């Protein structure tokens, strides 16, 4: 997940670990949702 945040949003792991724990958890949750949506979109395209 940290790789995804770095590549897609330019949030380096060092900066992530400097954030308060609550912000880290929120970003992890948002990234999880984002990755799930991307995977769902890929599956939809593959069905065609």
C-alpha positions as CSV (number, residue, x, y, z in Angstrom):
1,X,0.0,0.0,0.0
2,X,2.8,2.4,0.7
3,X,4.1,1.8,-2.8
4,X,0.7,2.8,-4.2
5,X,0.7,6.0,-2.1
6,X,4.2,6.9,-3.3
7,X,3.6,6.1,-7.0
8,X,0.1,7.5,-7.4
9,X,0.1,10.4,-4.9
10,X,3.8,11.2,-4.4
11,X,3.6,10.5,-0.6
12,X,7.0,9.1,0.3
13,X,7.1,6.4,3.0
14,X,9.2,8.6,5.3
15,X,6.6,11.4,5.2
16,X,3.9,8.8,5.8
17,X,5.6,7.6,9.0
18,X,6.0,11.2,10.3
19,X,2.2,11.7,10.2
20,X,0.1,11.2,13.3
21,X,-1.2,7.6,13.7
22,X,-4.8,8.7,13.0
23,X,-3.8,10.3,9.6
24,X,-1.8,7.1,8.8
25,X,-4.9,5.0,9.4
26,X,-7.1,7.2,7.4
27,X,-4.7,7.2,4.4
28,X,-4.4,3.4,4.6
29,X,-8.2,3.1,4.6
30,X,-8.6,5.5,1.6
31,X,-5.8,3.7,-0.3
32,X,-7.5,0.4,0.3
33,X,-10.8,1.7,-1.1
34,X,-9.0,3.2,-4.0
35,X,-7.2,0.0,-4.8
36,X,-10.4,-2.0,-4.6
37,X,-12.1,0.4,-7.0
38,X,-9.2,0.1,-9.4
39,X,-9.4,-3.7,-9.3
40,X,-13.2,-3.6,-9.8
41,X,-12.7,-1.4,-12.9
42,X,-10.1,-3.8,-14.3
43,X,-12.4,-6.7,-13.8
44,X,-15.2,-4.8,-15.6
45,X,-13.0,-4.1,-18.6
46,X,-11.8,-7.7,-18.7
47,X,-15.4,-8.9,-18.9
48,X,-15.9,-7.1,-22.2
